[in-house]
Amino acid sequence: LVRSRGLGDVYKRQVQELLAKLVSRRSELPKRVETVGGVDAAYDSHYAYGAAVLVDYSTLKLVESNGSRMKIQLPYYPTFLAFREVPAIVGAVRKMKRRPDVILVNGHGVAHPRGCGLASHIGLMLGIPTIGVAKSRLFGVVRGQRLLDDSGRVIGLVVRKERGNSRRELFVSIGHKVSLRDAASVVLRCIRNSFPEPLRLAHEAASRMKRRMRA
């Protein structure tokens, strides 16, 4: 990657625009989903700690957990998260003994200024259906439960889950090889205590790995 921030950003934009054209919005989930993966990353000043977990879709119980530590190659810039997180996360997924039917990613998919967020990068690299799940909006305008881009095209759905007196919003978008309808269905099925269980477990796994390495 180009070291200059200016040139680097131009290069990364071009990569995202190219990859966005390769994203499949057609669902390639199996007729019966049996396993769901969840991925997340944690950081210290020098390393990224990628975590990948596998859960049983019917019970949401943990089946497998893997991690990967990678030297941080790039600083974080908004809308370019994938270039920082993908190496560690993909490294963790590739250690899995069993291939997930679909992966939930803590980040956006096509709900991104250039149509290719972290979830899409990961799906394209691995060839596995991926779904972007984010706690905040990065791009687009919310109209009811739909997230729209500047042209009015639907790029995501807002899933609202109430727990007691509080309500959490999750922004769900296509990563790769999944329809938006199926993406929302999988996310809703995986929610436990207002957040998808695979992502909660992946976050905890990444945080534990970071603490162990720093101890």
C-alpha positions as CSV (number, residue, x, y, z in Angstrom):
1,L,0.0,0.0,0.0
2,V,1.1,3.5,-0.7
3,R,2.6,5.2,2.3
4,S,1.5,8.7,1.6
5,R,-1.9,9.3,3.2
6,G,-3.2,11.3,0.2
7,L,-2.1,8.8,-2.5
8,G,-3.0,5.9,-0.2
9,D,-6.6,7.1,0.2
10,V,-7.0,7.5,-3.6
11,Y,-5.7,3.9,-4.1
12,K,-8.0,2.5,-1.4
13,R,-11.0,4.3,-2.8
14,Q,-10.3,2.7,-6.2
15,V,-10.0,-0.7,-4.6
16,Q,-13.3,-0.3,-2.8
17,E,-15.1,0.9,-5.9
18,L,-13.8,-2.1,-7.9
19,L,-14.7,-4.6,-5.1
20,A,-18.2,-3.1,-4.8
21,K,-18.9,-4.2,-8.4
22,L,-18.1,-7.8,-7.4
23,V,-20.4,-8.0,-4.3
24,S,-23.3,-10.4,-4.8
25,R,-26.7,-9.4,-3.4
26,R,-28.2,-12.8,-4.3
27,S,-28.6,-15.1,-1.3
28,E,-26.3,-18.2,-1.4
29,L,-27.2,-19.4,2.0
30,P,-27.9,-23.1,2.3
31,K,-31.5,-24.2,2.6
32,R,-30.9,-25.0,6.2
33,V,-28.5,-22.8,8.0
34,E,-26.7,-24.8,10.7
35,T,-23.8,-22.6,11.7
36,V,-23.2,-18.8,12.0
37,G,-19.8,-17.2,12.4
38,G,-19.1,-13.9,14.2
39,V,-15.9,-11.8,13.8
40,D,-14.4,-8.8,15.5
41,A,-11.1,-7.2,16.3
42,A,-9.3,-5.5,19.2
43,Y,-6.1,-3.4,19.1
44,D,-3.2,-2.3,21.2
45,S,-0.6,0.2,19.9
46,H,1.2,-2.3,17.7
47,Y,-1.1,-5.3,16.9
48,A,-4.6,-6.2,15.7
49,Y,-6.2,-9.2,17.4
50,G,-8.8,-10.8,15.1
51,A,-11.3,-13.2,16.6
52,A,-13.7,-15.6,14.8
53,V,-16.3,-17.7,16.5
54,L,-18.7,-20.4,15.3
55,V,-22.1,-20.9,16.9
56,D,-24.9,-23.4,16.4
57,Y,-27.7,-21.5,14.6
58,S,-30.5,-23.3,16.5
59,T,-29.1,-22.9,20.0
60,L,-26.6,-20.0,19.6
61,K,-24.1,-22.1,21.6
62,L,-20.4,-21.7,20.9
63,V,-18.9,-24.4,18.8
64,E,-15.5,-23.1,18.0
65,S,-13.3,-20.0,18.6
66,N,-10.1,-18.9,16.9
67,G,-7.8,-15.9,16.9
68,S,-5.1,-14.3,14.9
69,R,-2.6,-11.6,15.8
70,M,-1.2,-9.3,13.1
71,K,1.1,-6.3,13.1
72,I,-0.8,-3.1,12.4
73,Q,0.2,-1.9,8.9
74,L,-2.1,1.1,8.6
75,P,-3.6,3.7,10.9
76,Y,-7.4,4.0,11.0
77,Y,-9.1,6.4,8.7
78,P,-12.9,6.6,8.5
79,T,-14.5,4.5,5.7
80,F,-11.2,2.5,5.3
81,L,-11.6,0.2,8.3
82,A,-11.3,-2.9,6.2
83,F,-7.7,-2.2,5.2
84,R,-6.8,-2.3,8.9
85,E,-8.9,-5.2,10.2
86,V,-9.2,-7.7,7.3
87,P,-5.8,-9.4,7.7
88,A,-6.3,-10.4,11.4
89,I,-10.0,-11.3,11.0
90,V,-9.5,-13.4,7.8
91,G,-6.5,-15.1,9.5
92,A,-8.8,-16.1,12.4
93,V,-11.5,-17.4,10.1
94,R,-9.1,-19.5,8.1
95,K,-8.1,-21.4,11.2
96,M,-11.6,-22.7,11.6
97,K,-12.1,-26.4,11.4
98,R,-15.6,-25.9,10.0
99,R,-16.6,-23.4,7.4
100,P,-19.5,-21.2,8.6
101,D,-22.7,-21.0,6.6
102,V,-22.7,-17.3,7.0
103,I,-20.6,-14.8,9.0
104,L,-21.8,-11.7,11.0
105,V,-19.3,-8.9,10.8
106,N,-19.1,-6.1,13.3
107,G,-19.2,-3.4,10.7
108,H,-21.0,-2.3,7.5
109,G,-21.3,-4.1,4.2
110,V,-22.8,-2.2,1.2
111,A,-24.1,0.5,3.5
112,H,-20.9,2.4,2.8
113,P,-20.0,5.5,0.8
114,R,-18.4,3.4,-1.9
115,G,-20.6,0.3,-1.4
116,C,-17.9,-1.9,0.1
117,G,-17.4,-1.9,3.8
118,L,-15.7,-4.4,6.1
119,A,-18.3,-7.1,5.8
120,S,-18.1,-7.0,2.0
121,H,-14.3,-7.1,2.0
122,I,-14.3,-10.2,4.2
123,G,-17.0,-11.9,2.2
124,L,-15.2,-11.4,-1.1
125,M,-11.9,-12.6,0.3
126,L,-13.3,-15.7,1.8
127,G,-16.1,-16.5,-0.6
128,I,-18.5,-16.9,2.3
129,P,-21.9,-15.1,2.8
130,T,-21.4,-12.2,5.1
131,I,-23.7,-9.7,6.8
132,G,-22.8,-6.3,8.1
133,V,-24.1,-5.4,11.6
134,A,-23.3,-2.0,13.0
135,K,-24.4,0.0,16.0
136,S,-24.3,3.3,14.2
137,R,-25.0,4.6,10.8
138,L,-22.0,5.3,8.5
139,F,-23.8,6.4,5.4
140,G,-27.3,6.9,4.1
141,V,-30.6,8.3,5.3
142,V,-33.0,6.4,7.5
143,R,-36.6,6.3,6.4
144,G,-38.6,4.1,8.7
145,Q,-36.8,0.8,8.9
146,R,-34.9,1.3,5.6
147,L,-31.5,2.8,5.1
148,L,-31.3,4.6,1.7
149,D,-28.4,6.0,-0.3
150,D,-28.4,9.4,-2.1
151,S,-30.3,8.0,-5.0
152,G,-33.0,6.4,-2.8
153,R,-31.8,2.8,-3.2
154,V,-32.2,0.6,-0.2
155,I,-28.7,-0.3,1.2
156,G,-29.7,-1.5,4.6
157,L,-32.3,-2.1,7.3
158,V,-32.6,-0.7,10.8
159,V,-33.4,-3.5,13.2
160,R,-34.8,-2.2,16.5
161,K,-34.8,-4.4,19.6
162,E,-36.3,-3.3,22.9
163,R,-35.1,-4.5,26.2
164,G,-36.8,-3.1,29.3
165,N,-37.0,0.6,28.9
166,S,-34.2,0.8,26.4
167,R,-34.2,0.3,22.7
168,R,-31.1,-0.6,20.6
169,E,-30.8,0.1,16.9
170,L,-28.7,-2.1,14.6
171,F,-27.9,-1.3,11.0
172,V,-27.9,-4.4,8.9
173,S,-26.6,-4.6,5.4
174,I,-25.5,-7.0,2.8
175,G,-21.9,-8.1,3.0
176,H,-21.7,-10.6,0.2
177,K,-23.7,-13.6,-1.2
178,V,-26.8,-12.8,0.9
179,S,-30.1,-10.9,0.2
180,L,-31.1,-8.0,2.5
181,R,-34.2,-9.9,3.6
182,D,-32.1,-13.0,4.6
183,A,-29.5,-10.8,6.3
184,A,-32.2,-9.3,8.5
185,S,-33.7,-12.7,9.2
186,V,-30.4,-14.2,10.3
187,V,-29.5,-11.2,12.5
188,L,-32.9,-11.2,14.3
189,R,-32.6,-15.0,14.9
190,C,-29.1,-14.5,16.5
191,I,-30.1,-11.6,18.8
192,R,-29.9,-12.4,22.5
193,N,-30.2,-9.6,25.0
194,S,-30.5,-7.0,22.3
195,F,-27.3,-8.0,20.4
196,P,-26.3,-10.8,18.1
197,E,-24.7,-13.6,20.1
198,P,-22.0,-14.5,17.6
199,L,-20.8,-10.9,17.6
200,R,-20.9,-10.7,21.4
201,L,-18.8,-13.8,21.6
202,A,-16.3,-12.6,19.0
203,H,-15.9,-9.3,20.8
204,E,-15.2,-11.1,24.1
205,A,-12.7,-13.4,22.3
206,A,-10.8,-10.6,20.7
207,S,-10.6,-8.7,24.0
208,R,-9.4,-11.7,25.9
209,M,-6.6,-12.3,23.3
210,K,-5.5,-8.7,23.6
211,R,-5.4,-8.9,27.5
212,R,-3.4,-12.2,27.3
213,M,-0.8,-10.8,24.9
214,R,-0.4,-7.7,27.0
215,A,-0.1,-9.6,30.3
